[in-house]
Amino acid sequence: MKRIISLAVAAFATLLTVIPVAQATALGPTNFNVKVNLTAICTVSTAPVDVNFGVYTAFTGAATPAPTTTMGITCTRNLAAPTYAFDAALGGVNGVIAGLNYTLSAAQSGIVAGVAATSAPILGTADVRTITITGGMAAAQAGDCATVSASACAGLQTQVRTLTVTY
């Protein structure tokens, strides 16, 4: 019996030397592309409220000095600075409401990239821009009740304006 076991062990050892042992081999690096087609955009994140000149008394001082409103826009990171343009108002310098000339201007007051301006931007976060819209109305204007109904001449007048943001 000892002989059969030793023959069996010898045969098994011979068999192991004949059967190739599987070996792990490293393949060279396999390259592939990651692609995306980014469409950069800006969106209004905070809409402006009214530019309110308050009460204007004909032939006296200017209305509420330099009323302002702000709007926020959120843009794709590192997009070139947008430009701002108002629609063409009817008559006057920049606009006319109740026969009173007024002007509007828009200025960007800063960019906050990512979470906070004082920290490094976080990938995937937007640039947030704040646009300040400022109104101006000269003093000593007469106004014009013919542009509104007679009963509404002393009341609040409203004119809708559009600010176009181009990016």
Backbone bond lengths (Angstrom), bond angles and torsions (degrees), N, CA, C in turn:
res aa  C-N    CA-C-N  psi(-1)  N-CA   C-N-CA  omega(-1)  CA-C   N-CA-C  phi
1 M - - - 1.428 - - 1.505 110.55 -
2 K 1.317 115.62 -33.98 1.449 118.41 178.21 1.506 110.02 -63.71
3 R 1.290 115.36 -36.27 1.447 119.10 -177.25 1.524 110.96 -68.82
4 I 1.293 120.07 -38.86 1.457 123.27 -179.43 1.520 109.46 -65.52
5 I 1.285 118.58 -41.76 1.460 122.14 179.74 1.518 109.43 -66.11
6 S 1.325 117.93 -43.59 1.451 119.11 -179.13 1.517 110.94 -68.38
7 L 1.339 118.65 -33.58 1.461 120.77 175.12 1.532 110.39 -67.95
8 A 1.314 116.05 -39.69 1.457 120.00 179.54 1.524 110.39 -64.94
9 V 1.302 118.17 -41.03 1.467 122.13 179.09 1.510 109.15 -66.54
10 A 1.315 118.44 -42.10 1.467 121.73 178.88 1.516 110.49 -64.42
11 A 1.333 118.32 -39.89 1.464 121.49 179.43 1.527 110.06 -66.62
12 F 1.324 117.40 -39.73 1.455 121.60 179.70 1.520 109.92 -65.76
13 A 1.327 118.09 -42.14 1.459 122.52 179.05 1.517 110.06 -63.12
14 T 1.336 118.06 -38.86 1.453 121.72 177.86 1.519 109.55 -66.76
15 L 1.307 117.38 -39.93 1.455 122.03 -179.85 1.533 111.23 -62.94
16 L 1.331 116.62 -38.90 1.469 120.61 -179.83 1.524 111.86 -64.63
17 T 1.315 117.12 -32.97 1.460 118.99 -179.75 1.513 111.44 -75.74
18 V 1.333 118.44 -20.58 1.452 122.41 -179.17 1.534 110.84 -85.92
19 I 1.334 118.61 -37.85 1.468 122.89 -177.30 1.527 108.50 -78.72
20 P 1.328 116.58 123.54 1.461 117.54 179.07 1.535 110.31 -68.65
21 V 1.293 116.36 141.86 1.464 122.66 179.33 1.529 107.22 -90.76
22 A 1.326 116.27 131.87 1.468 120.62 178.83 1.513 109.12 -65.69
23 Q 1.313 116.02 134.12 1.456 120.29 179.84 1.526 109.29 -121.12
24 A 1.314 116.43 144.25 1.465 121.43 176.03 1.516 107.36 -81.57
25 T 1.294 115.77 125.76 1.457 119.54 176.41 1.514 108.25 -120.41
26 A 1.294 115.79 144.14 1.460 120.80 -180.00 1.520 109.44 -86.46
27 L 1.323 115.26 129.20 1.450 119.88 173.29 1.523 107.86 -86.53
28 G 1.314 116.79 154.56 1.451 119.73 176.38 1.520 110.41 -62.99
29 P 1.313 118.04 165.00 1.467 119.40 -179.67 1.526 110.62 -62.05
30 T 1.317 115.24 141.48 1.454 121.39 177.49 1.522 107.47 -107.13
31 N 1.298 116.63 117.37 1.461 121.50 -177.38 1.528 110.70 -92.84
32 F 1.307 115.38 148.42 1.460 121.73 174.12 1.516 107.95 -149.78
33 N 1.320 117.11 160.67 1.459 122.73 -178.20 1.521 110.38 -100.65
34 V 1.318 115.62 144.38 1.462 122.87 169.69 1.516 104.84 -111.77
35 K 1.321 118.11 125.54 1.463 121.57 -173.81 1.523 111.23 -126.69
36 V 1.325 114.60 151.89 1.460 122.00 172.20 1.525 107.44 -155.42
37 N 1.293 116.71 148.36 1.452 122.41 174.83 1.524 106.31 -115.00
38 L 1.336 117.16 97.10 1.464 123.05 -175.20 1.517 110.82 -80.93
39 T 1.316 116.82 128.59 1.452 122.28 171.50 1.521 106.51 -102.92
40 A 1.320 116.05 108.92 1.463 120.76 -178.12 1.526 109.31 -76.91
41 I 1.337 116.54 138.57 1.464 120.60 179.70 1.525 110.99 -143.05
42 C 1.304 114.08 164.65 1.466 122.78 167.81 1.526 106.76 -125.69
43 T 1.316 116.50 142.39 1.457 121.38 176.83 1.526 109.09 -132.54
44 V 1.322 115.96 153.97 1.465 120.46 176.65 1.524 107.67 -77.78
45 S 1.322 115.95 119.90 1.464 119.91 178.96 1.524 111.74 -99.57
46 T 1.328 117.36 -27.30 1.459 122.40 176.12 1.519 107.77 -137.10
47 A 1.314 117.32 113.96 1.464 121.43 -178.17 1.529 110.00 -74.81
48 P 1.335 116.29 146.17 1.465 118.68 177.85 1.524 110.52 -73.62
49 V 1.304 115.60 153.43 1.469 120.64 171.80 1.518 107.22 -97.23
50 D 1.306 118.01 -177.13 1.461 122.04 -175.01 1.525 113.07 -64.70
51 V 1.340 115.70 147.13 1.467 122.44 167.39 1.529 103.81 -91.10
52 N 1.318 116.42 107.65 1.466 121.35 -171.69 1.527 110.19 -109.22
53 F 1.330 115.95 113.25 1.457 120.79 179.21 1.523 111.94 -80.68
54 G 1.305 118.71 -4.90 1.455 122.01 177.95 1.513 112.17 71.89
55 V 1.325 116.99 -151.48 1.469 122.76 -178.32 1.524 108.44 -85.92
56 Y 1.322 115.55 128.91 1.476 121.55 178.65 1.514 107.64 -118.82
57 T 1.310 116.95 120.11 1.467 121.78 176.72 1.524 107.94 -100.31
58 A 1.340 115.75 124.25 1.465 120.93 -177.11 1.521 111.62 -53.37
59 F 1.331 115.79 142.74 1.466 126.24 176.14 1.526 114.29 65.27
60 T 1.309 118.21 15.26 1.468 119.94 179.59 1.530 108.95 -118.44
61 G 1.303 114.69 -158.40 1.468 121.14 -177.31 1.516 112.82 -64.57
62 A 1.305 114.91 168.58 1.465 121.82 -178.58 1.524 110.74 -64.60
63 A 1.313 114.61 157.90 1.461 120.59 175.06 1.530 108.69 -66.56
64 T 1.310 115.98 -178.87 1.464 120.82 179.27 1.527 108.56 -38.78
65 P 1.325 118.35 119.10 1.459 119.55 -176.00 1.532 111.90 -61.13
66 A 1.309 114.86 129.80 1.461 124.26 172.87 1.530 114.49 41.12
67 P 1.326 117.13 64.06 1.464 117.53 175.29 1.536 109.02 -65.08
68 T 1.314 115.77 143.57 1.467 119.70 -178.80 1.520 110.81 -131.96
69 T 1.315 114.33 160.30 1.452 122.89 170.09 1.519 106.33 -145.97
70 T 1.298 116.69 157.75 1.461 119.49 178.65 1.515 109.58 -123.51
71 M 1.312 114.24 153.96 1.454 120.65 172.57 1.519 106.99 -135.80
72 G 1.311 114.93 150.47 1.456 119.94 178.15 1.512 109.90 -111.95
73 I 1.323 116.15 138.59 1.454 119.83 172.60 1.528 108.22 -125.52
74 T 1.301 114.62 143.02 1.455 122.00 179.83 1.516 107.03 -112.52
75 C 1.339 115.54 126.11 1.467 120.35 -174.85 1.526 110.73 -125.91
76 T 1.312 113.95 159.62 1.456 120.69 171.33 1.524 107.61 -55.93
77 R 1.326 117.07 139.19 1.465 121.62 -177.34 1.522 111.60 -57.26
78 N 1.320 114.29 140.54 1.465 124.32 175.07 1.522 113.78 60.70
79 L 1.313 117.11 23.10 1.457 121.77 173.73 1.524 107.76 -73.78
80 A 1.318 117.57 143.85 1.468 120.28 178.88 1.525 109.32 -55.90
81 A 1.311 116.38 149.07 1.465 121.47 -177.02 1.529 110.82 -58.02
82 P 1.323 117.47 129.53 1.468 120.87 177.85 1.526 111.05 -67.24
83 T 1.327 115.60 160.78 1.459 121.34 172.41 1.522 108.03 -111.27
84 Y 1.321 116.47 157.75 1.455 122.16 -173.59 1.515 109.42 -127.69
85 A 1.330 116.91 136.46 1.461 121.10 177.77 1.523 109.15 -145.24
86 F 1.329 115.24 136.92 1.458 120.49 176.60 1.521 109.55 -87.42
87 D 1.327 115.52 154.79 1.460 120.84 173.82 1.527 109.03 -64.01
88 A 1.298 116.43 164.40 1.467 120.70 178.08 1.519 108.37 -80.74
89 A 1.327 115.97 114.85 1.465 120.41 178.84 1.525 109.03 -79.63
90 L 1.307 115.80 158.33 1.464 120.19 -179.93 1.520 110.14 -77.50
91 G 1.336 116.61 121.51 1.463 122.09 174.36 1.512 113.67 66.58
92 G 1.322 115.25 173.85 1.451 122.31 172.50 1.516 115.57 68.01
93 V 1.301 114.49 -172.68 1.459 123.60 -175.70 1.524 110.29 -65.67
94 N 1.297 116.59 -61.74 1.459 121.54 178.99 1.519 109.36 -127.16
95 G 1.282 115.44 -25.26 1.456 122.36 178.20 1.510 109.97 -172.53
96 V 1.318 115.29 159.82 1.457 121.25 177.96 1.516 106.71 -136.10
97 I 1.316 115.47 129.08 1.454 120.97 174.69 1.530 107.20 -134.53
98 A 1.328 116.95 128.00 1.473 123.36 -176.70 1.527 110.95 52.08
99 G 1.341 116.53 36.08 1.458 120.91 179.14 1.515 114.55 75.63
100 L 1.315 118.36 11.44 1.465 122.58 179.77 1.526 109.63 -109.64
101 N 1.335 116.15 125.47 1.465 121.02 177.13 1.527 109.74 -74.11
102 Y 1.315 115.05 140.29 1.465 119.68 175.99 1.524 109.24 -143.92
103 T 1.295 115.68 162.23 1.466 121.64 176.98 1.527 109.42 -124.37
104 L 1.307 114.99 154.56 1.457 122.23 174.14 1.520 108.47 -130.84
105 S 1.311 116.69 144.72 1.463 120.86 173.59 1.519 108.01 -139.24
106 A 1.314 115.00 153.76 1.469 120.36 178.86 1.514 108.23 -128.15
107 A 1.313 116.15 136.02 1.459 121.01 178.95 1.520 109.29 -140.14
108 Q 1.303 114.91 140.39 1.466 120.27 176.57 1.512 108.05 -82.77
109 S 1.325 116.73 129.41 1.454 119.05 -176.83 1.517 113.33 -103.17
110 G 1.317 118.84 1.18 1.457 118.66 175.21 1.506 113.24 153.99
111 I 1.305 113.80 163.69 1.456 121.04 177.80 1.519 107.33 -122.38
112 V 1.299 115.76 132.14 1.452 120.78 171.63 1.521 105.55 -113.59
113 A 1.315 115.68 112.22 1.468 119.83 -179.77 1.519 108.43 -93.05
114 G 1.290 116.16 127.73 1.452 118.94 179.61 1.508 111.24 76.12
115 V 1.310 116.80 -139.04 1.454 121.20 -173.12 1.524 112.80 -83.94
116 A 1.310 117.95 -45.67 1.459 120.61 -177.83 1.520 109.92 -145.90
117 A 1.329 115.84 146.96 1.459 120.47 -177.65 1.523 111.57 -64.59
118 T 1.325 117.73 -24.13 1.457 120.21 -176.41 1.520 113.31 -86.54
119 S 1.315 117.63 -8.85 1.456 119.88 -179.59 1.521 110.17 -116.80
120 A 1.306 116.22 165.11 1.465 120.47 179.08 1.526 109.38 -66.21
121 P 1.333 116.53 140.49 1.468 119.25 179.23 1.527 111.47 -62.08
122 I 1.300 115.54 147.05 1.458 121.18 178.44 1.517 107.65 -96.44
123 L 1.324 116.27 131.04 1.459 119.96 179.69 1.519 109.87 -55.44
124 G 1.309 115.71 139.07 1.456 121.09 178.58 1.511 114.29 91.12
125 T 1.333 117.94 -7.59 1.458 120.03 179.25 1.527 109.52 -95.00
126 A 1.300 116.60 158.04 1.459 122.80 -175.40 1.516 111.92 -90.64
127 D 1.338 115.25 164.84 1.460 121.62 167.61 1.519 106.50 -88.28
128 V 1.314 117.11 129.37 1.456 121.88 179.21 1.519 107.31 -108.61
129 R 1.324 115.95 122.72 1.461 121.52 -178.89 1.529 108.73 -113.24
130 T 1.323 116.16 142.13 1.457 121.92 176.65 1.521 108.39 -110.85
131 I 1.312 116.33 125.29 1.458 122.12 179.24 1.519 107.14 -110.14
132 T 1.321 116.14 125.29 1.459 121.38 177.12 1.522 108.57 -101.32
133 I 1.315 115.74 124.11 1.467 122.35 177.59 1.523 106.90 -102.99
134 T 1.329 115.51 123.86 1.460 121.27 -176.54 1.521 109.41 -119.77
135 G 1.339 115.62 135.81 1.457 121.49 178.11 1.508 111.11 -107.49
136 G 1.335 115.98 151.96 1.454 121.66 175.85 1.519 109.24 -139.98
137 M 1.332 116.17 140.13 1.466 121.07 178.87 1.526 107.50 -141.25
138 A 1.329 115.84 121.80 1.465 120.99 -176.91 1.521 111.62 -68.04
139 A 1.307 114.83 154.26 1.462 121.91 177.63 1.527 110.61 -78.97
140 A 1.320 116.13 166.52 1.476 125.38 171.63 1.519 113.78 65.25
141 Q 1.303 119.20 28.24 1.463 121.58 174.61 1.534 108.78 -88.00
142 A 1.332 116.24 152.59 1.458 120.79 -177.84 1.522 112.40 -84.02
143 G 1.335 117.63 -35.49 1.457 120.40 -171.98 1.519 109.29 80.33
144 D 1.345 117.58 176.41 1.455 120.86 -176.95 1.521 109.30 -154.11
145 C 1.320 116.98 111.81 1.462 121.46 178.43 1.516 112.27 -75.05
146 A 1.344 118.97 -15.17 1.460 121.52 -179.32 1.530 111.44 -68.10
147 T 1.325 116.95 -19.99 1.468 119.71 -178.39 1.521 112.56 -83.18
148 V 1.336 116.19 -8.13 1.473 121.04 178.49 1.522 108.39 -135.65
149 S 1.317 116.68 169.48 1.463 118.05 177.79 1.528 109.41 -67.60
150 A 1.316 116.68 148.45 1.468 121.69 -176.45 1.526 111.95 -57.24
151 S 1.324 116.97 -39.36 1.468 118.84 -178.53 1.525 111.49 -71.77
152 A 1.330 116.34 -22.94 1.459 119.23 -177.85 1.519 112.64 -96.99
153 C 1.341 117.78 -0.52 1.462 119.93 -174.47 1.523 111.90 -58.86
154 A 1.293 116.84 -36.94 1.460 118.82 -179.81 1.527 112.15 -88.29
155 G 1.329 117.01 -3.61 1.460 119.93 -178.19 1.525 112.76 -90.90
156 L 1.288 114.40 179.29 1.464 121.80 -179.26 1.522 110.44 -68.39
157 Q 1.310 116.34 127.77 1.463 122.70 177.26 1.528 108.60 -104.87
158 T 1.320 115.99 143.73 1.464 120.67 -178.66 1.517 109.27 -130.78
159 Q 1.300 116.09 139.27 1.461 122.65 175.91 1.527 107.40 -133.36
160 V 1.315 116.15 130.16 1.463 120.48 179.76 1.520 108.61 -86.53
161 R 1.314 116.31 129.87 1.471 122.79 178.48 1.527 109.09 -122.87
162 T 1.323 115.82 157.92 1.463 121.68 -179.15 1.518 109.78 -126.64
163 L 1.315 116.62 132.22 1.460 123.14 173.76 1.518 106.55 -108.27
164 T 1.337 116.66 119.49 1.457 121.20 178.82 1.518 108.98 -97.69
165 V 1.324 115.64 127.02 1.456 121.91 177.94 1.522 106.87 -104.76
166 T 1.330 116.64 120.43 1.457 121.21 -179.89 1.515 108.47 -110.93
167 Y 1.328 115.45 131.22 1.463 120.36 -179.50 1.486 110.87 -134.56
